[in-house]
Amino acid sequence: MKFGITTFITDEGIGPAELGRAVEERGFDSLFAPEHTHIPASRESPYPGGGDLPRVYYRTLDPFVSLTAIAAVTERLLVATGISLIIERDPITTAKEVASLDLVAGGRFIFGIGAGWNLEEMRNHGTDPATRGTLMDERIRAMREIWTKEAAEFHGEHVDFDPIYAWPKPVQQPHPPIYVGGEGERAMARVAEYGGGWLPRGGTENLGDLVPKVRDRAGWRVPVSVFAAPRDPAVLESYAAADVDRALFLLPTHQRDESLRRLDALAEIAERHG
């Protein structure tokens, strides 16, 4: 089992380039960056983690900018969104950002996606929370057309455009792997449909039973990366027994020295279980 890092990259923490180098130097194979364009000052959606919403949620840098900076100063590290909120993004612009980052990174990009939880944030982008799943599906399918066709077109309920030319095309063929976040039935169906990978959250009940279920449904050995994996040795051993491919440790957002200290501690855990 491999180990990676996920962290909120903000204007108050270690810079992305220095962070990327530090993560690679310590032997981690990947770095996943979450995304929030903003957080509405007045909201009703409860924070899934309980309690007050941490400030990192509204101070995140754009993940494509951060990951480009990281890709430019690393050689082996996989760079990934974890997760990109497709329901808040224009599909034509996002398709270009994904392909451009994959090109800059030399084919090291993983496209982690999800539908999100903050209803007010979605509405600010003109998204109806009731139809966000359908919207996300159409935007992903439209982007796949852009990545794989010379003259791409798409005609759906939410996304509609006549033939267009859009370059660059991704380095990875047919496109970077799409890792689907979520543990529900629809998320599992998307894993099978998009054919990239699965990104369940740490703490998911019965994960050992869900991994073969996802793979059986897809009909192939889907790569599985556990987001914000616990550091408990017994849990990590259970992930390895369940044939999980990667455990992603959550690195809290801090300034340089504290971030490096915590990375060292996480690297020691990874070395013991790698």
URURNOR-V657909 format. One line per field, one symbol per residue. ss: DSSP state (2 for helix, 1 for strand, 0 for the rest). phi: phi as a letter, one per 30 degrees, with the letter a starting at -180 (. if undefined). A space follows every 50 residues. Layout:
BEGIN
ss = ???
phi = ???
END
This chain:
BEGIN
ss = 01111110010000022222222220000111100000000000000000 00002222010022222222220000011111111222002222222222 22220000111111000022222200002222222222222222222200 01111000011111000000000000011110002222222222001110 10000022222222222200001111100000222222222000011111 000002222222222222222220
phi = .cbbbbaddbdccedddddddddddcidcabccdbbdabedcbcdddedi iddddddcbddddddeddddddcbccddcbdabddddcbdddddeddddd dddddiiccccdbacibdddddddcicdedcddddddddddddddddccd ccbabbdcbaadebcbbdcdddcdaedcccdjbdddddddedddicabbd ddjddhddddedddddddiadddbbcdhddcdedddddddddiddaccdd cedbdedddddddeddddddddcd
END
